[in-house]
Amino acid sequence: MDRLPAELIHRIAYASSDAKTVVALATTCRSFHAILLGSPYLRNKAAALMGACRCGRLGLYSAAARALRHIDGSPDSAATLIAECISERGPIDPGWLDLVAAAADLFASGPAVSERSFSFLVLEMMSWGIESEVSTIVTAMTPHLVPQTAYNLLLTAASLGSPSGIYATLPLAALPAAGDDAGDERMLVSRKQLEMALRVAAEGSSEEVALVLLDACLLTLSPAECTRVLAAAAGSDMSEVVAILLEDGRADPTYIDSAPLQVAAERGFVEIVDLFLADCRADPAADESASLRWATRRGHVAVVAALIADGACVCD
């Protein structure tokens, strides 16, 4: 049987046997191990990688990790394998962590992994909510990252509201790009890109993520950027972010006829409205009491009462 084409053996084994039988068959001889799981003696790497991926999909993560370490493989193989296993991972499985560690070892070994494969892998992990392992992968790959990939990872973590993704990628903003001297224009993530990630998070992904990013870049935010973040946070009911920016004083709550107040009033965010009214700079009567009109149309009684008490004109 071991003289049959590798692809045929692979197809027969996985089509007719359960996972334990496949692993048992792979341990009978080197050639079967090479075809089904991979080994240092591998002649058909594509078939072995396919076998490792099948092991991952069957939940045999430890077997997949062993295969990965023996595939003689490239980091791209690791990215392919992990991506194949993501949607099937169990809630708690030590074998999965072993598989991630094996992938990280390959990523750390050199820049052979393509940016595309690495980015795809991390983005998939964050989108599936597999966050705790993201740091392992990003840390392993950090010495080989280029600025665009680092920015894409940070921006995706911000848009998905992934706290673990942010904690893993935020340190990249303090690192110079490989081969460059330190300096804001040559950092893996520039100041402007960090501000963009903050604005994206403030638009509604996660207040925890927005607070982490705000803490990282508040001191360098321009008044105009503070105002943009304030408007975004007001429309997303992020009261802590709004409170910090109002206390800081550089954000302008009167922006476009107190538009941030209008948005919060329209959406019924009572706590946000109270913060603006307490600040005294936002005018509830601005734009012919637009805030009151919007709150009335939407039926937000508590907001209407707060606006009237603070001086909004009751129109016919």
N, C-alpha and C positions, 0 to 999 in steps of 0.2 A: 504493500500500500504506500510505503514511503517513497516509492518511485513514481507515483502519480504526480501530475503538475501541482505545484503548491496551491494555486488558486482553487483547484478542484477539491483537494483535501480540505482546505479551509471551508469551502461551501458545504461539503458533505458533513463535516464535523459540527458546524454551527447550526445546520438545518435539521439534523437528526438527533442531536444530543443536548442534554441539559448542561448548565454551566459547570457543575462539578465533574461531569464526564469529560468535558472539553479540557479542563485543567488536568485531570488524571491522564488523559491521552497525551497531553503535551509533555508530561513528565516521563513518558516511556522511552523516548529517545531524543537525541539532539535535533534531528531533522524535524520531528513533529513539534518540538518546543519552538524551533525557529519559525515554523509556518504559523503556528497557532498563537504564540505569545511573544515571540522574538527571542533572540539570544545573541551572544558574541559571534556565533558561527553563521549568522544569518546571511543568506544569499538573496533573499527576496524581501527587501525591507518594506515594500508596499504591503505585502501580504501580512507581515508581522504587525505592522502598525494597524492594519485592519482588524487583526485578532485582538490587539490591545484595546482598540476602541469597542469591540464587541464585549470584552470583559468589563469595560467601564459601564456600558449600557446595561449589562446584566447585574451590576452592583458588585462585581468582583474587583474592588478598587485596589486591594493589595496586590493581586495578580497583575492588574494593569500597570501598577507602579513598578513592579519587578520587570515587566516587559519593557517599560519605558527606559529603565536604567540599562537594559541590555540591547536596546535596538541599535546602539552605536549611533544614536540618532542626533538629529539636529533639534535645536529649540523649537523649530517650527513643528516638529513631530509632537512635542510636548503641548504646544498650543492646540493642535488639532485634537489630541487625545482628551485634554481637559474639556474643551468645548463640546466634544461628543458626550461627555459624562455629566455635564452640568444639570440638564433637566431631569436626570434620573437619580440624582444624589439623595440619599436618605437623610433624615433630619440630624441624626448623630451617627457618625461612622468613622472610626479611627483610620480605616483604610483610605477614606477620602483625603484625610489630612496627609497621609503618607504619599498619596498620588500628587497632591499639590506640592509637597516638599520635593518630590522627584522632579517636577516641572521647574520649580524654583532653582534647583541645582543646575539644570540645563541653562536656564536664563542667565544665571550668574556666571556661567562658564565662558561667556563671550558674546559678542554682538551678532552672532550668526542668525538669531531669530529676526524675522522680518518685522518691521514696524506694524505692518498690516495685521499679521497674525497675533502679535502681542496685544495690540489695541482691541482687536476683536474679542480676544479671550477676556480681558479685564472688563470691557463694556458688557459682555454677556454675563459675567459673574455679578456685576452690580445690578443689571436689569432683572436678574433672577432672584435678587435678594441674598445672594451668597456673599456676604460682606466680610466676614471675619477672616477669610483667606486672602482677600484682596491685598492686604498689607504685605503678606509673604511674597506674593508675586511681584508687586510694584517695587518693594525693597530690593529684591534680587535683580531686577532689570534696571534700576535707577542709574548705574554707571554708564549704561549704553543708550539712555533715552535722548531723543532730540527734542528741541523746544516745542514743535508742533504737536508731537504725541503727548508730551507732558500737559500741555494746555488742553488738549482734547479730553484727557482723562479727568482733569480738574473740572472742566465745564460739564462733563457728563455726570460726575458725582454731584455737582451742584444742582443740575436740572432734575436728577432722579431723587434728590433729597436723601442721599446715602451718607450717613454720618461716618461709617467706617471708610467709605471711599474718600471722603474729604480728609479725614485724619491721615490716610495713607498718602494722598497726593499733595496736600498743603505744604509739607516740608520741601517739595520740589521748587517752591517759589523762593526758597532761600539758597538754592544751589546754582552755581554758574553752569552754563552749558559745557559739555565735554570739550576740552581743549581751549576754552575761553577764560579770560580773567573775569573776576567778579565785577559786576556792574549791572545796573538795572536793565539795560538794553540787551544784555547777553545772558540773563538768567534763564533757567529752564522755563519759568513762568514769569512774565513781566508784571510790573505793577498794574498796568492797564488791563491786562488779562485777568488778574486777580479781582480787579474792580468789576469786570464784566461778569465773572462767576458769582460775585456777591449780588449783583443786580438780578441775575437769573434765579438765584436761590430766593431772593426777596419777592420774586414774582409768584411764589406759591409752592415751592417744592417742600421745604421743611424749615421751620423757624430755628431748630437746633443748628442746622447747617448754616443758615443765614447768620446766626449769632457767632459761630466759629469764624466765618469769613470776615464779618464786621470787626471782630476783635483783632484779626490779623492785619487789617488795612485801614482802620478808622483814622489813625493819625495822619495818613497820607492822602486821604480823600479830599478832593476839591469841594468847595461849596456847591457847585453845580452837580457833582456826582452824589453828594450827600442828599441833595434834593431829589434826584432821580430815584435813589434807593428808598427815600422816605415815601415817595409816591407809590412805589411798587409794594412796599411793606404795608402801607395803609390799605391798599386794595386786596391784601392777602390776609388781613386780620392778624398781623404779627405785632402784637402790642409791645413786646419787649424791645424789638428793633426800633419801633417808632419812638418809644420812651427814651432810648439811648440817643437817638439822633436829635430829638427835640432838646434834650438836656445838653448835648454837645453844642448846639446853637448855630452851627453852620448851615444846616438845612433850612430851606425857606418854605414854611407851610402856606405862604400866600401865593405860591407858584400857580400861575394861570387862574386867577380868581379863586384861590383856595381850593384848587382841584383835588388835592389829597383828601381834604375834609369832605368834599362832595362825593367822592368815590366811597369813602367809608360810610357816609350817611345813606347812600343809595343801597349799599349791601347790608345795612343793619348792624354794623360793627360798633356797638355801644361803647365799649372800652376804648376803641381808637378815637371815636368822636369826643369822648370825655378828655382824652389826653390832649387833643388839639384845642379844645375850648379852655382847658386849664393853662395852656401855653400862652394864650391871649393874642398871639400874632395872627392866627387863622381867624378870618372874619366870617361868622355864620350868615351875615347879611350880604356877603359878596355875590355878584352876578344875580342881583334881584332875589336873594335868598334861595339860590338854586339847591343848596344842601337840604333845606327844609322841603322844597317842592319834591325832590327825589325821594326823600324819606317818607313823605306823605303818600306818594304814589305807590310805594312798595309796602306800605302798611307797617312801618317800623315805629310803633307807638313810643317806645322808650327814647329813641333817637329824636323824634319830633319834640317830645317834652324837653329834652336837654337843649335842643337848639332854640326853642322858644324862650326858655329860661335864660339863655345867654344873649338874647337880643335879635334873633332872626325875625324878620317881618312876616306877619301872618297876612298873606295876600288873598284876595278874593278868588 
